[in-house]
Amino acid sequence: MAITQRWWLRGGGRSYIMILWQRWGKREWAIAVAGLAIVLLAFSFVISSDSSSSDHFSGAGTADFLPLTLLSNAVQRGAYCLDGSVPAYHFQKGFGSGSRRWVLHIEGGGWCNTVASCSFRKTTALGSSKHMDYQVQFSGILSRDQSRNPDFYNWNKVKLRYCDGASLTGHPESEQKNDTKLFFRGQLIWEAMMDELLSIGLSNAQEALLSGCSAGGLATLIHCDDFREILPKDAKVKCLSDAGFFLNEKDIDGNATIQSFYHDVVHLQGAAGSLKKDCVAKMEPSKCFFPQNFVKSINTPVFLVNPTYDFWQIKNILVPGPADPLGHWHRCQLSIHNCSPKQIQVLQGFRNSFLKALSEFQQMKDVGMFINSCYIHCQTWVSETWHGPSSPKINNKTIAESVGDWFFERKESKHMDCQYPCNPTCYHMDFTRRFH
């Protein structure tokens, strides 16, 4: 099965739809809905590779299915999803040398910035445990297959489901006092989730890695030091953010689209109380939702996995719908191979901004990074992009090998790719092809 089909079926497609919320008018939403309908009907998600390797991934059957566990202390702690349902997670017990080692992975899925978008979101798995799949596959960094996950295969593993719409930062003081009945409890979900995991063995961890994808990658950075604080002082604790470094960049029309969007998210859900205090003291709170403004103040060692041609950021930050009313970027956004030389030049400028935002952080001692030139989004939760014969590589290292080198301090692990199309090992998302 192709990576994109698996990505869709496991919830990536649903997440992709949810994170398209922007400050659009009726006309833009009509265009967006029509476009999404075409995409859904075509169901044309497939991966392309610059290498000669197959477009299809093998080994899907080796992944483990883990059941949904509802948070037992949620009601007591007042920790609820957007719709008032109980938050949930999936857990797989470690074994052997991994019995006191833990990997936590926070699910991604964007944000909601208005009462309307949050109200819609609460009717989906990204806002309600009532709509979550009962079982999910553990693969990539959560895989129990040593050949696909050499350093973390036998660790205790937890997938935290994401249902608050603000990267686990919402506060109940901001809940609307009307008939919408929305619960902004992200911070309480985080605290209640950590309490439960501590009670089932996390409190005895010798080593622990907090990770997350997309909005979950941002949540990982926001809560990284909190995670370090609740664990034993002699434990090795680090954090891995996958596609969570969202850039504060103006769109092609010069509008601060993503900054305005984040402002609305933070204001609506009262997220300021969960953001870095030293950052909030220096600038408007919503700017502290951008990792570039607070990542240097994280005291816990951090590893960043990010493509500089992140398709989500190109679609929603650089070229959002209102900035491209005639659809000149449509084919380019569906596949980077369709981009014109002029569009590639714009993307290279976005990449340069990304590298500039990382420059100071890159110099820090305990930092690790794998910054590649692939047109993709998350890369750690799918086995074939995490670690395998055809996985993306930089300096002949897969993402898994790079993260392992950094976590276990085997060697410095700061890998930075050259610009597109230099890396033949890349998997590039291609939304123009059908499944085979």
TORKOL-4160 file (C-alpha; in steps of 0.2 Angstrom, whole numbers, padded with zeros to 4 digits, m for minus):
436
<pt num="1" X="0000" Y="0000" Z="0000"/>
<pt num="2" X="0007" Y="0017" Z="m0004"/>
<pt num="3" X="0013" Y="0028" Z="0010"/>
<pt num="4" X="m0001" Y="0041" Z="0006"/>
<pt num="5" X="m0015" Y="0029" Z="0006"/>
<pt num="6" X="m0009" Y="0022" Z="0023"/>
<pt num="7" X="m0007" Y="0040" Z="0029"/>
<pt num="8" X="m0025" Y="0044" Z="0024"/>
<pt num="9" X="m0032" Y="0028" Z="0031"/>
<pt num="10" X="m0023" Y="0031" Z="0048"/>
<pt num="11" X="m0030" Y="0048" Z="0050"/>
<pt num="12" X="m0018" Y="0059" Z="0040"/>
<pt num="13" X="m0030" Y="0064" Z="0027"/>
<pt num="14" X="m0043" Y="0068" Z="0040"/>
<pt num="15" X="m0030" Y="0079" Z="0049"/>
<pt num="16" X="m0025" Y="0087" Z="0033"/>
<pt num="17" X="m0043" Y="0093" Z="0030"/>
<pt num="18" X="m0045" Y="0099" Z="0048"/>
<pt num="19" X="m0029" Y="0110" Z="0047"/>
<pt num="20" X="m0035" Y="0119" Z="0032"/>
<pt num="21" X="m0045" Y="0131" Z="0043"/>
<pt num="22" X="m0040" Y="0149" Z="0039"/>
<pt num="23" X="m0048" Y="0166" Z="0040"/>
<pt num="24" X="m0057" Y="0164" Z="0024"/>
<pt num="25" X="m0073" Y="0172" Z="0018"/>
<pt num="26" X="m0088" Y="0163" Z="0010"/>
<pt num="27" X="m0080" Y="0163" Z="m0008"/>
<pt num="28" X="m0064" Y="0156" Z="m0002"/>
<pt num="29" X="m0073" Y="0142" Z="0008"/>
<pt num="30" X="m0083" Y="0138" Z="m0007"/>
<pt num="31" X="m0068" Y="0136" Z="m0018"/>
<pt num="32" X="m0059" Y="0126" Z="m0004"/>
<pt num="33" X="m0074" Y="0114" Z="m0001"/>
<pt num="34" X="m0076" Y="0111" Z="m0020"/>
<pt num="35" X="m0057" Y="0107" Z="m0021"/>
<pt num="36" X="m0058" Y="0096" Z="m0006"/>
<pt num="37" X="m0073" Y="0087" Z="m0014"/>
<pt num="38" X="m0063" Y="0084" Z="m0030"/>
<pt num="39" X="m0048" Y="0077" Z="m0020"/>
<pt num="40" X="m0059" Y="0066" Z="m0009"/>
<pt num="41" X="m0068" Y="0059" Z="m0024"/>
<pt num="42" X="m0052" Y="0056" Z="m0034"/>
<pt num="43" X="m0043" Y="0049" Z="m0018"/>
<pt num="44" X="m0027" Y="0052" Z="m0027"/>
<pt num="45" X="m0014" Y="0052" Z="m0014"/>
<pt num="46" X="0002" Y="0043" Z="m0018"/>
<pt num="47" X="0021" Y="0046" Z="m0015"/>
<pt num="48" X="0034" Y="0049" Z="m0028"/>
<pt num="49" X="0052" Y="0047" Z="m0026"/>
<pt num="50" X="0067" Y="0054" Z="m0035"/>
<pt num="51" X="0076" Y="0038" Z="m0033"/>
<pt num="52" X="0072" Y="0022" Z="m0043"/>
<pt num="53" X="0064" Y="0013" Z="m0028"/>
<pt num="54" X="0046" Y="0008" Z="m0028"/>
<pt num="55" X="0032" Y="0020" Z="m0025"/>
<pt num="56" X="0024" Y="0007" Z="m0013"/>
<pt num="57" X="0029" Y="0003" Z="0004"/>
<pt num="58" X="0030" Y="m0014" Z="0011"/>
<pt num="59" X="0028" Y="m0022" Z="0028"/>
<pt num="60" X="0012" Y="m0013" Z="0033"/>
<pt num="61" X="0007" Y="m0030" Z="0041"/>
<pt num="62" X="0021" Y="m0029" Z="0054"/>
<pt num="63" X="0014" Y="m0015" Z="0063"/>
<pt num="64" X="0005" Y="m0018" Z="0079"/>
<pt num="65" X="m0013" Y="m0013" Z="0082"/>
<pt num="66" X="m0016" Y="m0005" Z="0100"/>
<pt num="67" X="m0033" Y="m0002" Z="0108"/>
<pt num="68" X="m0040" Y="0015" Z="0113"/>
<pt num="69" X="m0038" Y="0019" Z="0132"/>
<pt num="70" X="m0049" Y="0032" Z="0139"/>
<pt num="71" X="m0041" Y="0043" Z="0152"/>
<pt num="72" X="m0047" Y="0037" Z="0169"/>
<pt num="73" X="m0044" Y="0053" Z="0179"/>
<pt num="74" X="m0051" Y="0065" Z="0166"/>
<pt num="75" X="m0068" Y="0068" Z="0174"/>
<pt num="76" X="m0059" Y="0071" Z="0191"/>
<pt num="77" X="m0046" Y="0083" Z="0183"/>
<pt num="78" X="m0059" Y="0092" Z="0172"/>
<pt num="79" X="m0049" Y="0086" Z="0157"/>
<pt num="80" X="m0061" Y="0085" Z="0142"/>
<pt num="81" X="m0059" Y="0085" Z="0123"/>
<pt num="82" X="m0068" Y="0100" Z="0114"/>
<pt num="83" X="m0085" Y="0091" Z="0114"/>
<pt num="84" X="m0083" Y="0086" Z="0133"/>
<pt num="85" X="m0079" Y="0068" Z="0129"/>
<pt num="86" X="m0064" Y="0060" Z="0139"/>
<pt num="87" X="m0047" Y="0061" Z="0131"/>
<pt num="88" X="m0038" Y="0045" Z="0126"/>
<pt num="89" X="m0022" Y="0037" Z="0122"/>
<pt num="90" X="m0014" Y="0020" Z="0115"/>
<pt num="91" X="m0001" Y="0011" Z="0126"/>
<pt num="92" X="0011" Y="m0003" Z="0122"/>
<pt num="93" X="0021" Y="m0010" Z="0136"/>
<pt num="94" X="0040" Y="m0011" Z="0134"/>
<pt num="95" X="0050" Y="m0027" Z="0137"/>
<pt num="96" X="0067" Y="m0033" Z="0140"/>
<pt num="97" X="0080" Y="m0018" Z="0141"/>
<pt num="98" X="0066" Y="m0006" Z="0136"/>
<pt num="99" X="0055" Y="m0010" Z="0152"/>
<pt num="100" X="0060" Y="0006" Z="0160"/>
<pt num="101" X="0061" Y="0017" Z="0144"/>
<pt num="102" X="0047" Y="0027" Z="0136"/>
<pt num="103" X="0043" Y="0035" Z="0120"/>
<pt num="104" X="0028" Y="0046" Z="0120"/>
<pt num="105" X="0021" Y="0053" Z="0103"/>
<pt num="106" X="0008" Y="0067" Z="0102"/>
<pt num="107" X="m0004" Y="0065" Z="0087"/>
<pt num="108" X="m0005" Y="0080" Z="0075"/>
<pt num="109" X="m0020" Y="0088" Z="0067"/>
<pt num="110" X="m0019" Y="0107" Z="0066"/>
<pt num="111" X="m0029" Y="0119" Z="0076"/>
<pt num="112" X="m0046" Y="0128" Z="0077"/>
<pt num="113" X="m0046" Y="0147" Z="0078"/>
<pt num="114" X="m0065" Y="0151" Z="0079"/>
<pt num="115" X="m0080" Y="0145" Z="0088"/>
<pt num="116" X="m0087" Y="0139" Z="0071"/>
<pt num="117" X="m0071" Y="0129" Z="0067"/>
<pt num="118" X="m0070" Y="0122" Z="0084"/>
<pt num="119" X="m0088" Y="0117" Z="0084"/>
<pt num="120" X="m0085" Y="0108" Z="0068"/>
<pt num="121" X="m0069" Y="0100" Z="0074"/>
<pt num="122" X="m0078" Y="0093" Z="0089"/>
<pt num="123" X="m0088" Y="0082" Z="0078"/>
<pt num="124" X="m0072" Y="0073" Z="0072"/>
<pt num="125" X="m0059" Y="0063" Z="0080"/>
<pt num="126" X="m0048" Y="0078" Z="0082"/>
<pt num="127" X="m0061" Y="0085" Z="0094"/>
<pt num="128" X="m0070" Y="0070" Z="0102"/>
<pt num="129" X="m0064" Y="0053" Z="0108"/>
<pt num="130" X="m0082" Y="0047" Z="0102"/>
<pt num="131" X="m0076" Y="0048" Z="0084"/>
<pt num="132" X="m0058" Y="0040" Z="0087"/>
<pt num="133" X="m0054" Y="0024" Z="0079"/>
<pt num="134" X="m0054" Y="0010" Z="0093"/>
<pt num="135" X="m0037" Y="0003" Z="0086"/>
<pt num="136" X="m0022" Y="0012" Z="0078"/>
<pt num="137" X="m0006" Y="0005" Z="0071"/>
<pt num="138" X="0010" Y="0008" Z="0079"/>
<pt num="139" X="0024" Y="0010" Z="0066"/>
<pt num="140" X="0039" Y="0021" Z="0064"/>
<pt num="141" X="0046" Y="0027" Z="0080"/>
<pt num="142" X="0032" Y="0017" Z="0089"/>
<pt num="143" X="0036" Y="0001" Z="0080"/>
<pt num="144" X="0040" Y="m0015" Z="0089"/>
<pt num="145" X="0050" Y="m0022" Z="0074"/>
<pt num="146" X="0069" Y="m0020" Z="0078"/>
<pt num="147" X="0073" Y="m0019" Z="0060"/>
<pt num="148" X="0062" Y="m0004" Z="0057"/>
<pt num="149" X="0065" Y="0004" Z="0074"/>
<pt num="150" X="0082" Y="m0001" Z="0080"/>
<pt num="151" X="0085" Y="0010" Z="0095"/>
<pt num="152" X="0067" Y="0011" Z="0103"/>
<pt num="153" X="0058" Y="m0005" Z="0097"/>
<pt num="154" X="0056" Y="m0013" Z="0115"/>
<pt num="155" X="0052" Y="0003" Z="0124"/>
<pt num="156" X="0035" Y="0007" Z="0132"/>
<pt num="157" X="0026" Y="0017" Z="0119"/>
<pt num="158" X="0011" Y="0029" Z="0120"/>
<pt num="159" X="0002" Y="0038" Z="0107"/>
<pt num="160" X="m0007" Y="0053" Z="0114"/>
<pt num="161" X="m0023" Y="0057" Z="0104"/>
<pt num="162" X="m0026" Y="0075" Z="0100"/>
<pt num="163" X="m0043" Y="0082" Z="0104"/>
<pt num="164" X="m0041" Y="0100" Z="0110"/>
<pt num="165" X="m0037" Y="0110" Z="0094"/>
<pt num="166" X="m0023" Y="0121" Z="0102"/>
<pt num="167" X="m0008" Y="0109" Z="0104"/>
<pt num="168" X="m0013" Y="0105" Z="0122"/>
<pt num="169" X="m0012" Y="0123" Z="0128"/>
<pt num="170" X="m0031" Y="0128" Z="0130"/>
<pt num="171" X="m0037" Y="0135" Z="0147"/>
<pt num="172" X="m0055" Y="0133" Z="0153"/>
<pt num="173" X="m0056" Y="0152" Z="0158"/>
<pt num="174" X="m0058" Y="0155" Z="0140"/>
<pt num="175" X="m0072" Y="0144" Z="0136"/>
<pt num="176" X="m0087" Y="0153" Z="0128"/>
<pt num="177" X="m0101" Y="0157" Z="0140"/>
<pt num="178" X="m0115" Y="0152" Z="0127"/>
<pt num="179" X="m0123" Y="0137" Z="0119"/>
<pt num="180" X="m0108" Y="0131" Z="0109"/>
<pt num="181" X="m0103" Y="0120" Z="0124"/>
<pt num="182" X="m0084" Y="0120" Z="0119"/>
<pt num="183" X="m0071" Y="0114" Z="0131"/>
<pt num="184" X="m0054" Y="0122" Z="0130"/>
<pt num="185" X="m0045" Y="0110" Z="0142"/>
<pt num="186" X="m0028" Y="0107" Z="0132"/>
<pt num="187" X="m0017" Y="0111" Z="0147"/>
<pt num="188" X="m0028" Y="0100" Z="0159"/>
<pt num="189" X="m0027" Y="0086" Z="0146"/>
<pt num="190" X="m0008" Y="0087" Z="0146"/>
<pt num="191" X="m0007" Y="0087" Z="0165"/>
<pt num="192" X="m0020" Y="0073" Z="0167"/>
<pt num="193" X="m0012" Y="0062" Z="0154"/>
<pt num="194" X="0005" Y="0064" Z="0162"/>
<pt num="195" X="m0002" Y="0059" Z="0179"/>
<pt num="196" X="m0010" Y="0043" Z="0172"/>
<pt num="197" X="0006" Y="0038" Z="0163"/>
<pt num="198" X="0016" Y="0041" Z="0179"/>
<pt num="199" X="0005" Y="0030" Z="0188"/>
<pt num="200" X="0007" Y="0016" Z="0176"/>
<pt num="201" X="0026" Y="0016" Z="0176"/>
<pt num="202" X="0033" Y="0032" Z="0168"/>
<pt num="203" X="0038" Y="0038" Z="0185"/>
<pt num="204" X="0051" Y="0025" Z="0185"/>
<pt num="205" X="0058" Y="0029" Z="0168"/>
<pt num="206" X="0077" Y="0028" Z="0166"/>
<pt num="207" X="0076" Y="0036" Z="0149"/>
<pt num="208" X="0061" Y="0045" Z="0140"/>
<pt num="209" X="0058" Y="0053" Z="0124"/>
<pt num="210" X="0043" Y="0065" Z="0121"/>
<pt num="211" X="0039" Y="0066" Z="0102"/>
<pt num="212" X="0025" Y="0073" Z="0091"/>
<pt num="213" X="0020" Y="0076" Z="0074"/>
<pt num="214" X="0014" Y="0093" Z="0066"/>
<pt num="215" X="0003" Y="0101" Z="0079"/>
<pt num="216" X="0009" Y="0087" Z="0091"/>
<pt num="217" X="0027" Y="0092" Z="0087"/>
<pt num="218" X="0023" Y="0110" Z="0092"/>
<pt num="219" X="0015" Y="0103" Z="0108"/>
<pt num="220" X="0031" Y="0093" Z="0111"/>
<pt num="221" X="0041" Y="0109" Z="0111"/>
<pt num="222" X="0029" Y="0119" Z="0121"/>
<pt num="223" X="0028" Y="0105" Z="0135"/>
<pt num="224" X="0046" Y="0099" Z="0133"/>
<pt num="225" X="0053" Y="0106" Z="0149"/>
<pt num="226" X="0037" Y="0102" Z="0158"/>
<pt num="227" X="0040" Y="0084" Z="0153"/>
<pt num="228" X="0058" Y="0084" Z="0160"/>
<pt num="229" X="0051" Y="0092" Z="0176"/>
<pt num="230" X="0039" Y="0077" Z="0181"/>
<pt num="231" X="0052" Y="0063" Z="0178"/>
<pt num="232" X="0066" Y="0057" Z="0189"/>
<pt num="233" X="0081" Y="0069" Z="0190"/>
<pt num="234" X="0093" Y="0055" Z="0186"/>
<pt num="235" X="0083" Y="0050" Z="0170"/>
<pt num="236" X="0089" Y="0054" Z="0153"/>
<pt num="237" X="0074" Y="0065" Z="0145"/>
<pt num="238" X="0074" Y="0072" Z="0128"/>
<pt num="239" X="0061" Y="0079" Z="0115"/>
<pt num="240" X="0059" Y="0076" Z="0097"/>
<pt num="241" X="0048" Y="0087" Z="0086"/>
<pt num="242" X="0043" Y="0081" Z="0069"/>
<pt num="243" X="0036" Y="0094" Z="0057"/>
<pt num="244" X="0032" Y="0105" Z="0072"/>
<pt num="245" X="0043" Y="0120" Z="0068"/>
<pt num="246" X="0030" Y="0132" Z="0060"/>
<pt num="247" X="0038" Y="0147" Z="0052"/>
<pt num="248" X="0031" Y="0165" Z="0055"/>
<pt num="249" X="0032" Y="0170" Z="0037"/>
<pt num="250" X="0021" Y="0181" Z="0027"/>
<pt num="251" X="0012" Y="0174" Z="0012"/>
<pt num="252" X="0016" Y="0178" Z="m0006"/>
<pt num="253" X="0004" Y="0193" Z="m0005"/>
<pt num="254" X="0014" Y="0200" Z="0010"/>
<pt num="255" X="0000" Y="0196" Z="0023"/>
<pt num="256" X="0003" Y="0189" Z="0040"/>
<pt num="257" X="m0009" Y="0175" Z="0037"/>
<pt num="258" X="m0002" Y="0162" Z="0049"/>
<pt num="259" X="0002" Y="0175" Z="0063"/>
<pt num="260" X="m0016" Y="0181" Z="0062"/>
<pt num="261" X="m0022" Y="0163" Z="0063"/>
<pt num="262" X="m0011" Y="0159" Z="0078"/>
<pt num="263" X="m0017" Y="0175" Z="0086"/>
<pt num="264" X="m0035" Y="0169" Z="0085"/>
<pt num="265" X="m0031" Y="0152" Z="0091"/>
<pt num="266" X="m0021" Y="0158" Z="0107"/>
<pt num="267" X="m0034" Y="0171" Z="0111"/>
<pt num="268" X="m0049" Y="0160" Z="0108"/>
<pt num="269" X="m0042" Y="0146" Z="0119"/>
<pt num="270" X="m0032" Y="0156" Z="0132"/>
<pt num="271" X="m0016" Y="0147" Z="0127"/>
<pt num="272" X="m0005" Y="0161" Z="0134"/>
<pt num="273" X="m0005" Y="0153" Z="0151"/>
<pt num="274" X="0004" Y="0137" Z="0144"/>
<pt num="275" X="0017" Y="0146" Z="0133"/>
<pt num="276" X="0035" Y="0150" Z="0138"/>
<pt num="277" X="0034" Y="0164" Z="0151"/>
<pt num="278" X="0050" Y="0172" Z="0146"/>
<pt num="279" X="0044" Y="0174" Z="0128"/>
<pt num="280" X="0027" Y="0180" Z="0133"/>
<pt num="281" X="0035" Y="0193" Z="0144"/>
<pt num="282" X="0044" Y="0200" Z="0128"/>
<pt num="283" X="0031" Y="0199" Z="0115"/>
<pt num="284" X="0013" Y="0197" Z="0110"/>
<pt num="285" X="0008" Y="0179" Z="0117"/>
<pt num="286" X="0003" Y="0172" Z="0100"/>
<pt num="287" X="0020" Y="0175" Z="0093"/>
<pt num="288" X="0026" Y="0163" Z="0107"/>
<pt num="289" X="0016" Y="0149" Z="0097"/>
<pt num="290" X="0030" Y="0150" Z="0084"/>
<pt num="291" X="0045" Y="0139" Z="0089"/>
<pt num="292" X="0057" Y="0151" Z="0082"/>
<pt num="293" X="0053" Y="0163" Z="0096"/>
<pt num="294" X="0055" Y="0151" Z="0111"/>
<pt num="295" X="0065" Y="0136" Z="0105"/>
<pt num="296" X="0081" Y="0143" Z="0111"/>
<pt num="297" X="0074" Y="0144" Z="0129"/>
<pt num="298" X="0070" Y="0126" Z="0130"/>
<pt num="299" X="0082" Y="0118" Z="0143"/>
<pt num="300" X="0079" Y="0100" Z="0139"/>
<pt num="301" X="0088" Y="0093" Z="0124"/>
<pt num="302" X="0078" Y="0094" Z="0108"/>
<pt num="303" X="0079" Y="0086" Z="0091"/>
<pt num="304" X="0070" Y="0094" Z="0076"/>
<pt num="305" X="0065" Y="0083" Z="0061"/>
<pt num="306" X="0058" Y="0095" Z="0047"/>
<pt num="307" X="0057" Y="0097" Z="0028"/>
<pt num="308" X="0061" Y="0114" Z="0022"/>
<pt num="309" X="0048" Y="0111" Z="0009"/>
<pt num="310" X="0034" Y="0106" Z="0021"/>
<pt num="311" X="0019" Y="0104" Z="0010"/>
<pt num="312" X="0007" Y="0109" Z="0025"/>
<pt num="313" X="0017" Y="0126" Z="0027"/>
<pt num="314" X="0018" Y="0129" Z="0008"/>
<pt num="315" X="m0001" Y="0126" Z="0007"/>
<pt num="316" X="m0006" Y="0136" Z="0023"/>
<pt num="317" X="0007" Y="0148" Z="0027"/>
<pt num="318" X="0016" Y="0153" Z="0010"/>
<pt num="319" X="0002" Y="0151" Z="m0002"/>
<pt num="320" X="m0015" Y="0150" Z="0007"/>
<pt num="321" X="m0031" Y="0150" Z="m0003"/>
<pt num="322" X="m0034" Y="0169" Z="m0003"/>
<pt num="323" X="m0017" Y="0173" Z="m0009"/>
<pt num="324" X="m0020" Y="0162" Z="m0025"/>
<pt num="325" X="m0037" Y="0166" Z="m0030"/>
<pt num="326" X="m0034" Y="0161" Z="m0048"/>
<pt num="327" X="m0026" Y="0145" Z="m0043"/>
<pt num="328" X="m0009" Y="0148" Z="m0051"/>
<pt num="329" X="m0001" Y="0137" Z="m0037"/>
<pt num="330" X="m0013" Y="0123" Z="m0037"/>
<pt num="331" X="m0003" Y="0111" Z="m0048"/>
<pt num="332" X="0013" Y="0116" Z="m0039"/>
<pt num="333" X="0005" Y="0112" Z="m0022"/>
<pt num="334" X="m0001" Y="0095" Z="m0028"/>
<pt num="335" X="0016" Y="0090" Z="m0033"/>
<pt num="336" X="0033" Y="0099" Z="m0031"/>
<pt num="337" X="0038" Y="0091" Z="m0048"/>
<pt num="338" X="0024" Y="0103" Z="m0056"/>
<pt num="339" X="0031" Y="0119" Z="m0050"/>
<pt num="340" X="0038" Y="0131" Z="m0062"/>
<pt num="341" X="0056" Y="0138" Z="m0061"/>
<pt num="342" X="0048" Y="0154" Z="m0054"/>
<pt num="343" X="0038" Y="0145" Z="m0041"/>
<pt num="344" X="0054" Y="0134" Z="m0036"/>
<pt num="345" X="0063" Y="0151" Z="m0033"/>
<pt num="346" X="0049" Y="0156" Z="m0021"/>
<pt num="347" X="0050" Y="0140" Z="m0012"/>
<pt num="348" X="0069" Y="0142" Z="m0011"/>
<pt num="349" X="0066" Y="0159" Z="m0003"/>
<pt num="350" X="0055" Y="0150" Z="0010"/>
<pt num="351" X="0068" Y="0137" Z="0013"/>
<pt num="352" X="0081" Y="0151" Z="0016"/>
<pt num="353" X="0069" Y="0159" Z="0029"/>
<pt num="354" X="0067" Y="0142" Z="0037"/>
<pt num="355" X="0086" Y="0140" Z="0039"/>
<pt num="356" X="0088" Y="0158" Z="0045"/>
<pt num="357" X="0076" Y="0154" Z="0059"/>
<pt num="358" X="0085" Y="0139" Z="0064"/>
<pt num="359" X="0103" Y="0147" Z="0063"/>
<pt num="360" X="0105" Y="0151" Z="0082"/>
<pt num="361" X="0096" Y="0136" Z="0088"/>
<pt num="362" X="0108" Y="0125" Z="0077"/>
<pt num="363" X="0123" Y="0131" Z="0087"/>
<pt num="364" X="0117" Y="0125" Z="0103"/>
<pt num="365" X="0126" Y="0110" Z="0111"/>
<pt num="366" X="0113" Y="0098" Z="0115"/>
<pt num="367" X="0103" Y="0101" Z="0099"/>
<pt num="368" X="0100" Y="0088" Z="0085"/>
<pt num="369" X="0092" Y="0090" Z="0068"/>
<pt num="370" X="0087" Y="0082" Z="0052"/>
<pt num="371" X="0082" Y="0095" Z="0040"/>
<pt num="372" X="0079" Y="0088" Z="0023"/>
<pt num="373" X="0073" Y="0094" Z="0006"/>
<pt num="374" X="0058" Y="0083" Z="0004"/>
<pt num="375" X="0040" Y="0089" Z="m0001"/>
<pt num="376" X="0032" Y="0080" Z="0014"/>
<pt num="377" X="0026" Y="0084" Z="0031"/>
<pt num="378" X="0028" Y="0071" Z="0046"/>
<pt num="379" X="0041" Y="0058" Z="0044"/>
<pt num="380" X="0044" Y="0049" Z="0061"/>
<pt num="381" X="0027" Y="0039" Z="0063"/>
<pt num="382" X="0028" Y="0030" Z="0046"/>
<pt num="383" X="0041" Y="0016" Z="0046"/>
<pt num="384" X="0047" Y="0018" Z="0028"/>
<pt num="385" X="0051" Y="0036" Z="0031"/>
<pt num="386" X="0058" Y="0033" Z="0049"/>
<pt num="387" X="0070" Y="0019" Z="0045"/>
<pt num="388" X="0072" Y="0007" Z="0030"/>
<pt num="389" X="0082" Y="0003" Z="0014"/>
<pt num="390" X="0073" Y="0017" Z="0004"/>
<pt num="391" X="0071" Y="0030" Z="0018"/>
<pt num="392" X="0076" Y="0048" Z="0016"/>
<pt num="393" X="0094" Y="0050" Z="0021"/>
<pt num="394" X="0106" Y="0064" Z="0024"/>
<pt num="395" X="0125" Y="0060" Z="0025"/>
<pt num="396" X="0119" Y="0042" Z="0023"/>
<pt num="397" X="0109" Y="0042" Z="0039"/>
<pt num="398" X="0091" Y="0038" Z="0041"/>
<pt num="399" X="0080" Y="0049" Z="0052"/>
<pt num="400" X="0080" Y="0034" Z="0065"/>
<pt num="401" X="0099" Y="0033" Z="0065"/>
<pt num="402" X="0101" Y="0051" Z="0067"/>
<pt num="403" X="0089" Y="0052" Z="0081"/>
<pt num="404" X="0097" Y="0037" Z="0089"/>
<pt num="405" X="0115" Y="0045" Z="0088"/>
<pt num="406" X="0108" Y="0061" Z="0096"/>
<pt num="407" X="0098" Y="0053" Z="0110"/>
<pt num="408" X="0112" Y="0040" Z="0115"/>
<pt num="409" X="0126" Y="0053" Z="0112"/>
<pt num="410" X="0135" Y="0042" Z="0100"/>
<pt num="411" X="0140" Y="0056" Z="0089"/>
<pt num="412" X="0134" Y="0074" Z="0085"/>
<pt num="413" X="0119" Y="0073" Z="0074"/>
<pt num="414" X="0115" Y="0089" Z="0065"/>
<pt num="415" X="0110" Y="0085" Z="0047"/>
<pt num="416" X="0106" Y="0099" Z="0035"/>
<pt num="417" X="0101" Y="0095" Z="0017"/>
<pt num="418" X="0105" Y="0104" Z="0001"/>
<pt num="419" X="0091" Y="0112" Z="m0008"/>
<pt num="420" X="0078" Y="0103" Z="m0019"/>
<pt num="421" X="0080" Y="0093" Z="m0030"/>
<pt num="422" X="0097" Y="0088" Z="m0023"/>
<pt num="423" X="0092" Y="0073" Z="m0012"/>
<pt num="424" X="0087" Y="0057" Z="m0023"/>
<pt num="425" X="0082" Y="0048" Z="m0007"/>
<pt num="426" X="0067" Y="0060" Z="m0004"/>
<pt num="427" X="0049" Y="0054" Z="m0003"/>
<pt num="428" X="0039" Y="0068" Z="m0011"/>
<pt num="429" X="0020" Y="0069" Z="m0007"/>
<pt num="430" X="0011" Y="0069" Z="m0024"/>
<pt num="431" X="m0007" Y="0073" Z="m0023"/>
<pt num="432" X="m0010" Y="0071" Z="m0042"/>
<pt num="433" X="m0009" Y="0052" Z="m0044"/>
<pt num="434" X="m0021" Y="0038" Z="m0040"/>
<pt num="435" X="m0017" Y="0022" Z="m0030"/>
<pt num="436" X="m0012" Y="0007" Z="m0039"/>
